[in-house]
Amino acid sequence: METKEIGTFLRQRGLTVSTAESCTGGMIASMITRVAGSSDYFKGAVVSYAIEVKERVLGVDVSDGVVSESTARQMAEGVARVLLTDCAVATTGVAGPGGGTAETPVGTVCVAALVGTHVTTRTFHFEGDRESVILQAADAALGLLWEEMQNIL
C-alpha cells in the first residue's frame, strides 16, 4: 500500500488518522510518518504491546482473546477516541517465532480499520520470519484502511 495516497486522500478531506499497534510495534506509524507532510493528518499512535495497555489506555476488553477481531476493533475505536481522529487502524497478532498456538499459529494477525463510525475487521495468516510477518501485517492494515476510506468517504 502506498502511504502517500492515503495521506493525500486524508489531507484533501481534512481528516486525521491514528494507529493502535501490537504485533506491528509501530511499523504502521513509521510507514505513515515517512511521508513528508504527514503531520497534516497523522495524530499519533499507541503501541499497546502489553495487555494492560490495551485495557487501560485503549479501553479494550480482551475476553475474546488478545488476538481476535474483537480486540482489533476495540483497539481502533479506542485510539480514535483517545487521539481524537476520524480514522484509525489497529493490529494484534503473533509475529513469531514463538507465541503461536494451535488455534492462533504464528503469522495470525487481526486488523481493524475505522473510518468515521464504520469499523471493518479482517484476520490474516502470513508466512515467513518475524520481520516478514510484521511488514506483511503493516501493509495489510494500510491496505484495509485504504479500501475502507474509498468505500466510506
C-alpha positions as CSV (number, residue, x, y, z in Angstrom):
1,M,0.0,0.0,0.0
2,E,1.3,3.4,-0.9
3,T,1.0,5.6,2.3
4,K,1.4,8.7,0.2
5,E,-2.0,8.0,-1.4
6,I,-3.6,7.6,2.0
7,G,-2.1,10.9,3.1
8,T,-3.2,12.8,0.0
9,F,-6.8,11.4,0.4
10,L,-6.9,12.4,4.1
11,R,-5.4,15.8,3.5
12,Q,-7.8,16.6,0.7
13,R,-10.7,15.9,3.0
14,G,-9.3,17.5,6.2
15,L,-9.3,14.2,8.0
16,T,-6.9,12.6,10.6
17,V,-5.7,9.1,11.3
18,S,-4.1,7.3,14.2
19,T,-2.8,3.8,14.8
20,A,-3.1,1.2,17.6
21,E,-0.4,-1.4,17.1
22,S,0.5,-4.5,19.0
23,C,2.3,-7.1,16.8
24,T,3.5,-4.5,14.3
25,G,5.2,-2.5,17.1
26,G,4.8,0.9,15.5
27,M,5.7,-0.1,11.9
28,I,2.5,1.3,10.5
29,A,3.0,4.7,12.3
30,S,6.6,4.6,10.9
31,M,5.4,4.0,7.4
32,I,2.9,6.8,7.6
33,T,5.3,9.3,9.0
34,R,8.0,8.6,6.4
35,V,5.8,10.7,4.1
36,A,6.7,14.4,4.2
37,G,3.8,16.5,5.5
38,S,2.2,13.6,7.4
39,S,1.8,15.8,10.4
40,D,-1.1,17.4,8.5
41,Y,-3.2,14.2,9.0
42,F,-1.4,11.8,11.4
43,K,-2.0,12.5,15.1
44,G,-0.1,9.6,16.7
45,A,0.0,6.0,17.8
46,V,-0.4,3.8,20.8
47,V,1.9,0.7,20.7
48,S,-0.1,-1.4,23.0
49,Y,2.2,-4.4,23.2
50,A,1.1,-5.3,26.8
51,I,-2.4,-6.4,27.6
52,E,-2.7,-3.8,30.4
53,V,-2.0,-1.0,27.9
54,K,-4.8,-2.3,25.6
55,E,-7.1,-2.4,28.6
56,R,-6.1,0.8,30.4
57,V,-5.2,3.1,27.6
58,L,-7.5,1.9,24.8
59,G,-10.4,0.5,26.9
60,V,-10.2,-3.0,25.3
61,D,-11.9,-6.0,26.9
62,V,-9.7,-8.9,25.9
63,S,-12.2,-11.6,26.9
64,D,-12.5,-12.8,23.3
65,G,-8.7,-13.2,23.3
66,V,-5.8,-10.8,22.7
67,V,-5.5,-12.0,19.1
68,S,-9.1,-11.5,17.9
69,E,-11.1,-9.3,15.5
70,S,-13.0,-8.0,18.6
71,T,-9.7,-6.8,20.2
72,A,-8.5,-5.2,16.9
73,R,-11.9,-3.4,16.6
74,Q,-11.8,-2.1,20.2
75,M,-8.1,-1.0,19.7
76,A,-9.1,1.0,16.6
77,E,-12.1,2.5,18.4
78,G,-10.0,3.3,21.4
79,V,-7.2,5.0,19.7
80,A,-9.6,7.1,17.6
81,R,-11.3,8.1,20.8
82,V,-8.1,8.8,22.8
83,L,-6.3,10.7,20.0
84,L,-9.5,12.3,18.5
85,T,-9.1,11.1,14.9
86,D,-11.5,10.5,12.1
87,C,-9.8,7.3,11.0
88,A,-7.7,4.6,12.7
89,V,-6.1,1.3,12.0
90,A,-5.2,-1.4,14.6
91,T,-3.2,-4.7,14.6
92,T,-2.9,-7.5,17.0
93,G,-1.4,-10.9,16.3
94,V,1.5,-13.3,16.6
95,A,4.6,-12.3,14.7
96,G,6.7,-15.2,16.0
97,P,8.9,-17.0,16.0
98,G,7.3,-18.2,19.3
99,G,3.9,-17.5,20.9
100,G,1.7,-19.3,18.5
101,T,-0.8,-22.0,19.4
102,A,-2.9,-24.5,17.5
103,E,-5.8,-22.0,17.5
104,T,-3.6,-19.0,16.8
105,P,-0.5,-20.0,14.9
106,V,2.5,-17.7,14.2
107,G,1.6,-15.4,11.4
108,T,-2.0,-14.8,12.5
109,V,-2.8,-11.1,12.6
110,C,-6.2,-9.4,13.2
111,V,-6.6,-6.0,11.7
112,A,-9.2,-3.3,12.1
113,A,-9.8,-0.1,10.0
114,L,-12.0,2.6,11.4
115,V,-13.4,5.3,9.1
116,G,-15.8,7.6,10.9
117,T,-18.1,5.3,12.8
118,H,-17.6,2.3,10.5
119,V,-15.2,-0.4,11.5
120,T,-14.1,-3.3,9.3
121,T,-12.0,-6.2,10.7
122,R,-10.1,-9.0,9.0
123,T,-7.9,-11.9,10.0
124,F,-4.8,-12.7,8.0
125,H,-2.4,-15.7,8.1
126,F,1.1,-14.6,7.0
127,E,4.1,-16.8,6.3
128,G,7.8,-16.0,6.9
129,D,10.0,-14.9,9.7
130,R,9.1,-12.2,12.3
131,E,10.2,-9.2,10.2
132,S,8.3,-10.6,7.2
133,V,5.1,-11.1,9.2
134,I,5.3,-7.6,10.7
135,L,5.8,-6.0,7.2
136,Q,3.0,-8.0,5.7
137,A,0.7,-7.1,8.6
138,A,1.5,-3.4,8.3
139,D,0.9,-3.5,4.5
140,A,-2.4,-5.4,5.0
141,A,-3.5,-2.9,7.6
142,L,-2.8,0.1,5.4
143,G,-4.5,-1.7,2.5
144,L,-7.6,-2.3,4.6
145,L,-7.7,1.3,5.7
146,W,-7.3,2.5,2.1
147,E,-10.1,0.1,0.9
148,E,-12.4,1.4,3.7
149,M,-11.6,5.0,3.1
150,Q,-12.6,4.6,-0.6
151,N,-15.8,2.7,0.3
152,I,-16.9,5.0,3.1
153,L,-15.7,8.5,2.2
